[in-house]
Amino acid sequence: MMSLPKNDLKKQDILEKIAQKFEVNKIYNEIEVNEIINSFDVDDHVLIRRELINFGYLQRDPYKGTYWLLKKKLTDQELSRIGKNQQKINEMD
């Protein structure tokens, strides 16, 4: 069973693999999104769905309950920003 690491930069490997399963220009309902996520044998599909949205892989329309792919991979600039934020978090611990 797969769990997301606490480190945001390390999460990206898993989130990117999951995002690759979504199709461009396709609208998904929540059940379809959950099925794709659960195909990876994860322990918490709700957390992963939320993180896919938080990091910008997916977008959600809360009124219609629909989702769509924004990107299958983060840019180097986005990954750098996540890495810097994670470093600040680590320094506070």
Secondary structure, 3 states (H helix, E strand, C coil): CECCCCCHHHHHHHHHHHHCCCCCCCEEEHHHHHHHHHCCCECCHHHHHHHHHHCCCEEEECCCCEEEECCCCCCHHHHHHHHHHHHHHHHHC
